[in-house]
Protein backbone atom coordinates (compact mmCIF):
# COMPACT_ATOMS: atom_id res chain seq x y z
CA UNK A 1 0.00 0.00 0.00
CA UNK A 2 1.36 3.41 -0.95
CA UNK A 3 1.85 5.85 1.93
CA UNK A 4 3.65 9.14 2.38
CA UNK A 5 7.31 8.68 3.28
CA UNK A 6 7.06 10.67 6.52
CA UNK A 7 4.28 8.34 7.68
CA UNK A 8 6.34 5.24 6.86
CA UNK A 9 9.33 6.64 8.77
CA UNK A 10 7.13 7.51 11.75
CA UNK A 11 5.57 4.02 11.77
CA UNK A 12 9.06 2.52 11.87
CA UNK A 13 9.75 4.43 15.08
CA UNK A 14 12.67 6.39 13.65
CA UNK A 15 11.23 9.85 14.27
CA UNK A 16 8.01 11.82 14.52
CA UNK A 17 6.32 12.88 11.28
CA UNK A 18 7.57 16.43 11.67
CA UNK A 19 11.16 15.24 12.17
CA UNK A 20 10.76 12.83 9.25
CA UNK A 21 9.74 15.75 7.01
CA UNK A 22 12.95 17.54 7.98
CA UNK A 23 14.98 14.42 7.17
CA UNK A 24 13.37 14.23 3.73
CA UNK A 25 14.06 17.91 2.99
CA UNK A 26 17.69 17.38 4.02
CA UNK A 27 18.12 14.54 1.52
CA UNK A 28 18.67 11.89 4.21
CA UNK A 29 15.99 9.52 2.86
CA UNK A 30 16.29 7.20 -0.13
CA UNK A 31 13.75 4.94 -1.84
CA UNK A 32 15.23 2.09 -3.87
CA UNK A 33 18.54 3.95 -3.95
CA UNK A 34 17.11 7.29 -5.12
CA UNK A 35 17.42 10.34 -2.85
CA UNK A 36 14.00 11.85 -2.08
CA UNK A 37 13.47 15.50 -1.10
CA UNK A 38 9.79 15.95 -2.08
CA UNK A 39 7.45 15.75 0.94
CA UNK A 40 4.55 14.37 -1.12
CA UNK A 41 6.48 11.29 -2.27
CA UNK A 42 4.82 7.95 -1.53
CA UNK A 43 6.25 4.46 -1.20
CA UNK A 44 5.21 0.93 -0.29
CA UNK A 45 6.82 -0.11 2.99
CA UNK A 46 6.39 -3.81 2.14
CA UNK A 47 7.99 -3.63 -1.32
CA UNK A 48 10.25 -0.60 -1.50
CA UNK A 49 13.67 -0.28 0.15
CA UNK A 50 13.40 2.85 2.28
CA UNK A 51 16.57 4.02 4.01
CA UNK A 52 17.23 6.84 6.47
CA UNK A 53 20.85 7.94 6.80
CA UNK A 54 21.81 4.81 4.89
CA UNK A 55 19.99 2.43 7.26
CA UNK A 56 17.21 0.26 5.88
CA UNK A 57 13.89 0.60 7.68
CA UNK A 58 12.87 -2.66 9.30
CA UNK A 59 9.73 -3.87 11.01
CA UNK A 60 8.52 -1.40 13.60
CA UNK A 61 9.56 -1.97 17.21
CA UNK A 62 6.93 -2.39 19.94
CA UNK A 63 5.64 1.04 20.89
CA UNK A 64 6.84 2.52 24.18
CA UNK A 65 5.20 5.45 25.97
CA UNK A 66 7.23 6.96 28.81
CA UNK A 67 6.44 9.90 31.07
CA UNK A 68 9.55 11.61 32.46
CA UNK A 69 9.94 14.50 34.90
CA UNK A 70 12.75 16.45 33.28
CA UNK A 71 14.98 18.28 35.75
CA UNK A 72 16.36 21.71 35.00
CA UNK A 73 19.54 21.90 32.93
CA UNK A 74 18.76 18.79 30.87
CA UNK A 75 18.27 18.96 27.08
CA UNK A 76 14.99 17.71 25.58
CA UNK A 77 16.81 16.02 22.69
CA UNK A 78 18.18 12.58 21.83
CA UNK A 79 21.76 13.86 21.85
CA UNK A 80 23.55 17.16 22.39
CA UNK A 81 26.62 18.34 20.41
CA UNK A 82 27.87 20.21 23.49
CA UNK A 83 27.81 17.07 25.61
CA UNK A 84 25.09 18.20 28.01
CA UNK A 85 22.78 15.63 29.61
CA UNK A 86 19.68 14.78 27.61
CA UNK A 87 16.36 13.22 28.55
CA UNK A 88 17.52 9.98 26.90
CA UNK A 89 20.39 9.79 29.40
CA UNK A 90 17.81 9.69 32.21
CA UNK A 91 15.84 6.73 30.86
CA UNK A 92 17.92 3.65 31.56
CA UNK A 93 17.04 0.14 30.42
CA UNK A 94 14.90 1.15 27.42
CA UNK A 95 16.22 -0.60 24.30
CA UNK A 96 13.77 0.81 21.76
CA UNK A 97 14.73 3.96 19.86
CA UNK A 98 12.58 6.49 21.71
CA UNK A 99 12.67 10.27 21.37
CA UNK A 100 11.08 13.23 23.18
CA UNK A 101 7.79 14.65 21.91
CA UNK A 102 7.94 18.44 21.64
CA UNK A 103 10.20 20.82 23.55
CA UNK A 104 10.89 21.85 27.12
CA UNK A 105 13.71 24.35 27.37
CA UNK A 106 17.01 23.71 29.17
CA UNK A 107 16.23 25.86 32.22
CA UNK A 108 12.67 24.57 32.69
CA UNK A 109 11.47 21.40 34.39
CA UNK A 110 8.47 19.13 34.26
CA UNK A 111 6.75 16.42 32.27
CA UNK A 112 8.09 15.17 28.94
CA UNK A 113 6.63 12.34 26.85
CA UNK A 114 9.07 9.96 25.15
CA UNK A 115 7.95 7.42 22.58
CA UNK A 116 8.77 5.62 19.33
CA UNK A 117 5.20 6.01 18.05
CA UNK A 118 5.55 8.63 15.32
CA UNK A 119 1.83 9.01 14.70
CA UNK A 120 1.10 9.73 18.36
CA UNK A 121 4.09 12.10 18.59
CA UNK A 122 2.76 14.05 15.61
CA UNK A 123 -0.73 14.27 17.06
CA UNK A 124 0.46 15.42 20.49
CA UNK A 125 2.97 17.99 19.23
CA UNK A 126 1.33 19.53 16.16
CA UNK A 127 -0.49 22.83 16.95
CA UNK A 128 -3.46 22.12 14.65
CA UNK A 129 -4.64 19.17 16.71
CA UNK A 130 -2.07 18.88 19.48
CA UNK A 131 -2.90 18.43 23.11
CA UNK A 132 -2.95 21.34 25.53
CA UNK A 133 0.19 21.62 27.69
CA UNK A 134 -0.27 23.02 31.21
CA UNK A 135 2.46 24.97 33.03
CA UNK A 136 2.90 26.48 36.46
CA UNK A 137 4.81 29.71 35.91
CA UNK A 138 6.35 32.11 38.41
CA UNK A 139 6.87 35.65 37.11
CA UNK A 140 8.31 38.79 38.63
CA UNK A 141 5.73 41.19 39.96
CA UNK A 142 1.96 41.01 39.67
CA UNK A 143 0.72 41.51 36.10
CA UNK A 144 -2.70 43.16 35.95
CA UNK A 145 -5.67 41.64 34.13
CA UNK A 146 -5.26 43.98 31.18
CA UNK A 147 -1.80 42.56 30.45
CA UNK A 148 -2.90 38.97 31.01
CA UNK A 149 -5.81 39.49 28.62
CA UNK A 150 -3.31 40.51 25.94
CA UNK A 151 -1.52 37.20 26.35
CA UNK A 152 -4.80 35.28 26.41
CA UNK A 153 -5.81 36.80 23.08
CA UNK A 154 -2.34 36.37 21.55
CA UNK A 155 0.58 38.72 20.98
CA UNK A 156 3.17 39.05 18.23
CA UNK A 157 6.55 37.51 19.03
CA UNK A 158 9.36 37.67 16.48
CA UNK A 159 6.91 38.57 13.73
CA UNK A 160 4.39 35.79 14.41
CA UNK A 161 1.24 35.98 16.50
CA UNK A 162 0.74 33.44 19.28
CA UNK A 163 -2.44 31.38 19.48
CA UNK A 164 -4.97 32.24 22.21
CA UNK A 165 -4.22 30.59 25.55
CA UNK A 166 -5.69 30.20 29.04
CA UNK A 167 -4.06 31.94 32.01
CA UNK A 168 -5.29 31.57 35.60
CA UNK A 169 -3.85 33.18 38.71
CA UNK A 170 -2.72 30.69 41.38
CA UNK A 171 -1.24 32.93 44.09
CA UNK A 172 1.16 35.77 44.86
CA UNK A 173 4.15 35.60 47.18
CA UNK A 174 3.40 38.89 48.98
CA UNK A 175 1.04 39.61 51.86
CA UNK A 176 -1.63 40.99 49.59
CA UNK A 177 -2.94 39.91 46.18
CA UNK A 178 -1.08 42.79 44.52
CA UNK A 179 2.29 42.30 46.24
CA UNK A 180 5.36 40.15 45.61
CA UNK A 181 5.70 37.82 42.63
CA UNK A 182 3.03 35.73 40.91
CA UNK A 183 2.36 32.06 40.26
CA UNK A 184 0.14 31.49 37.21
CA UNK A 185 -1.25 28.48 35.40
CA UNK A 186 -0.75 28.76 31.63
CA UNK A 187 -2.36 26.36 29.15
CA UNK A 188 -0.95 26.38 25.60
CA UNK A 189 -1.82 24.44 22.47
CA UNK A 190 1.33 25.45 20.60
CA UNK A 191 4.91 25.15 21.77
CA UNK A 192 7.43 27.50 20.19
CA UNK A 193 10.93 27.69 21.61
CA UNK A 194 10.80 29.43 25.01
CA UNK A 195 7.35 30.78 24.12
CA UNK A 196 6.07 31.38 27.66
CA UNK A 197 9.30 33.10 28.70
CA UNK A 198 9.13 35.39 25.67
CA UNK A 199 5.44 36.16 26.23
CA UNK A 200 5.91 37.42 29.78
CA UNK A 201 9.24 39.09 29.00
CA UNK A 202 7.45 41.16 26.35
CA UNK A 203 5.10 42.49 29.05
CA UNK A 204 7.83 43.31 31.56
CA UNK A 205 7.20 40.37 33.90
CA UNK A 206 10.05 37.90 33.26
CA UNK A 207 9.68 34.24 34.17
CA UNK A 208 11.75 33.03 37.12
CA UNK A 209 10.44 29.45 37.33
CA UNK A 210 8.59 27.25 34.85
CA UNK A 211 7.19 23.74 35.35
CA UNK A 212 5.17 21.70 32.89
CA UNK A 213 2.58 19.86 34.97
CA UNK A 214 0.39 18.20 32.31
CA UNK A 215 0.47 17.04 28.69
CA UNK A 216 -3.12 16.95 27.55
CA UNK A 217 -4.90 14.66 30.02
CA UNK A 218 -1.64 13.20 31.37
CA UNK A 219 -0.34 14.46 34.75
CA UNK A 220 1.42 12.91 37.73
CA UNK A 221 2.16 14.86 40.90
CA UNK A 222 4.07 11.90 42.34
CA UNK A 223 6.96 12.17 39.88
CA UNK A 224 9.99 14.17 41.02
CA UNK A 225 12.92 15.42 38.88
CA UNK A 226 14.63 12.49 37.19
CA UNK A 227 11.78 10.01 37.78
CA UNK A 228 9.98 8.25 34.91
CA UNK A 229 7.37 5.59 34.32
CA UNK A 230 5.46 3.87 31.54
CA UNK A 231 2.05 5.27 30.66
CA UNK A 232 -0.88 3.08 31.58
CA UNK A 233 -3.13 1.64 28.87
CA UNK A 234 -5.84 4.07 29.97
CA UNK A 235 -3.44 7.01 29.54
CA UNK A 236 -2.41 5.71 26.11
CA UNK A 237 -6.05 5.66 25.09
CA UNK A 238 -6.66 9.18 26.44
CA UNK A 239 -3.75 10.52 24.37
CA UNK A 240 -4.93 8.76 21.23
CA UNK A 241 -8.45 10.13 21.59
CA UNK A 242 -7.07 13.42 23.00
CA UNK A 243 -9.71 13.65 25.70
CA UNK A 244 -8.96 16.35 28.24
CA UNK A 245 -9.65 15.64 31.92
CA UNK A 246 -12.53 17.33 33.70
CA UNK A 247 -11.55 20.83 34.89
CA UNK A 248 -10.21 20.80 38.45
CA UNK A 249 -11.68 23.03 41.12
CA UNK A 250 -9.88 26.41 41.47
CA UNK A 251 -6.77 26.22 43.60
CA UNK A 252 -5.33 28.90 45.85
CA UNK A 253 -1.85 27.46 46.14
CA UNK A 254 0.55 25.18 44.32
CA UNK A 255 0.42 22.56 47.08
CA UNK A 256 -2.25 19.96 46.29
CA UNK A 257 -4.89 19.25 48.91
CA UNK A 258 -4.31 16.14 51.00
CA UNK A 259 -6.15 13.12 49.74
CA UNK A 260 -6.22 9.36 50.08
CA UNK A 261 -3.46 7.60 48.22
CA UNK A 262 -4.46 5.57 45.20
CA UNK A 263 -2.54 2.94 43.31
CA UNK A 264 -0.30 4.42 40.61
CA UNK A 265 2.36 3.18 38.22
CA UNK A 266 5.68 2.89 39.99
CA UNK A 267 8.14 5.61 39.03
CA UNK A 268 11.79 4.88 38.40
CA UNK A 269 14.48 7.22 39.64
CA UNK A 270 17.50 8.10 37.56
CA UNK A 271 20.68 7.16 39.34
CA UNK A 272 22.97 10.09 39.88
CA UNK A 273 26.35 9.52 38.34
N, C-alpha and C positions, 0 to 999 in steps of 0.2 A: 504494500500500500504506500502510495506517495504521500510524504509529509514534509513540511518545511524543515530545513536543516536545523534551525535553532531548537525546534521541538524534539528532533531526534537526539541532539546533543544533551538537552535537558533530561530526556527520558533515560539516557545512559548514565546520568548522575555525574557528569563531568562539570557542569556549571548550570546556573540559572539561565532562563531564556535570554534575559537582558545581557548577561555576560557572554552567552553564546553568540549573540548578535555582534558584540564587539570583536570576538574572535574571528568571525566571518569577515567583517570589514577589514581586519588586520591581515587577512590572507593566511590565517593559521589553519584553515579547514580545507581538506581536499576530498573530492568524490571520484573514485576510480582513477586516482592519480592526477586529476585536474584541480588546480587551485580555484576555489570559489570565493567571490567577494560580494555577490548579489544576495541581499537578504531574502528575496522571494524564491530562491532556488529550492526545489524539492528533490527528495531522493527516497529510495526504498530501503529501509534499514535492514530488511531480510536479504536483499539481493546486492545492493551497492556496497562498496568498500569505502566507508567514511572514516577519515582520520583527522585527529586534532593534534597539532604539533607533532605530526609524524606517527602518532599512536593510533592503531586501529580500534574503533569503538567495539566493545564486546557486549555481551548480555548484561543488562542493568543489574546492579547490586541490589540487595534488599534495602528498602528505604529505611533511613534512620531519622528520627526527629528528636532533637536534644534542646533542652532549655538550659541556658547558662546564665549565671549572674556575673557579668563582666566587671572586674574591678577597674578602678581608675588606672591610667597609664598602661593600658593593654590595647593593642591594635585589633580592630574588627576586620581582619584580613586573614587569608590562609598563610601568607608569609610576608616578611617585611625586609626590604633591602637594607635598612639601617640596623637590622639585628634586634629590634625590640620584640618583646613578648607579644604573641598573638593569641587570639581566642582558641586556635587549634592547639597551641601548647598546653592549654589548661584542660583539655579533654583527653585524658589518657585511656588507653585500652579500646579505642574505637578504630577498627581496621578499614571501614568504608571511607571513601573519599568525600567527606562532608565539607561544607563551606558555610560561612555566615550569611544570613538573609538580611539585606539592608545594611545600614550604617549605624554606628554609635561612636561618637568621636573619642579620641585618645584620653581626654581629661574627664569624660563622663563615665558613669557607671550604670549598671542595671541589666535588664533582661535582653538576651540575644538568642535568636533561634538559629540552630545549625542543622543542616539537612543535606541529603543528596537527592532530594526530590525536586527536580527543576521546575515542574509545573506548579507545585505548591509554593516554591520560592518566588516564582513570578507573580502568582496571585497575591501573596502577602505583601510584596514589596512595591508592586506597580501602583502609582497614584490613582489610576482610573478605576480600579476595583480593589485596591489594597485595603488591608485592615487598618483600623485606627490604632495608633500608638499613644500610650498615656505616659506622661512624665510628671514627676514632682520637681518643681524648679524653684530655687531660692534666688531672688534678685535683690540688688541693693535698693533701699528705699521702699516707698509705698506708692506704686503707680496708681493714679486715679482712674475711675471708670472710663473717662473719655479716652485715655491712652489705651486701655485694655480693649475698648470697643474697636479702635483702629486695627489692632492685631487680630481681633475676632473676624473683622470684615476682610482683612488681607492688606498687606502693604507691599511696596515695591522694594525688592532687595536685589542689588546688582543687575538692574534692568528687567527683572521678572517679578510679577506679582505673585504673592503667596496665596494659597487656597484658604478659604475661611476655616477657622478652627474654634474650638471651645476652650475657654479659660475660666477657671473657677478659683476664687480665693480660698486658701486653706487656713492660714493664720499669719500674724505678724509677730516679730520678735520683741517689740516694744511693749510698754505698759498699756498703751491704747491702740485702737485699730489703725491709727494713722501715724504710728511711731515705729522706729526700728526698720528692719528689713522684712521682706515678704516671701512666704511660701505660697506657690500657686500650682494648681493642676492644669496642665496643658494637654489637649488631645488633638493630634495631627493625623491627617490622612496621607500627607506627602512627607518626604524625608530628605531634603537637600542637606548638603554638608554644613554642619553647625548652624542649621536653620534657626533653632530656638535662641541660641546665643546671639545671632545676628539680629533677630527680631527685637529682642529687648535692648540690645546695645543701641539700635537705631532710635529708641525712645528715651535713652539716657538712664536706663536701669539695667546695668550689666548683670549677667548671670554669675553667681558665685558657686552654686552647686546644681547638678542636674542628674536625676535618676530616672531611668525608664522603668516603670512599674507594671506595665501591661503591654502585650502585643495582641491586639484584637481582644478576644475573650480569654486569653491566656495570661494568668498572673500567679505568683507564688511568693507570699510574704515570708515563707520559711527559708528560702534560699538566701545565703549570705555571699559576699564577694568570693569568687573562685569556685563556688558550688555549682553542680549541674546534675540534671536527671533526664531520663527519657520522658517524653510526653505520654500520657495515657491514651488509650484508644478513643476515649470520649473527647479528649482535647484534640486529637487528630481530626476527628469528625467535625468538631466545632470550627477548626481552621478551614477545612475543606468547604464547609457550607457558609463560612464567614458569619456565623451568628454571634452577635455581641451579647455579653451578659446583661442581666437586668441592672438598671442604674442603682448604684448604692445610695444609701441615705447620706445626706450632707454630713461632712466631718468637720470638726473644729480644730483638729490637730493631726499631725502625721502619725501619731502612735495609734495603732488599731485598738479597738475596744476589746477587752478580754472576752474570750469565748471558749467553749468546750473544744478540746482538741479532736480532730477527726483524722482518719487514716489518710495518708498522703504518700505519693511515691518517694522513696528514699533518695535523698540528695547525696552526691558524691563530692568530697572536698578535694581540691587540687593540692597535692603535696608541695610544700614550699621547698625549693631547691636552695 
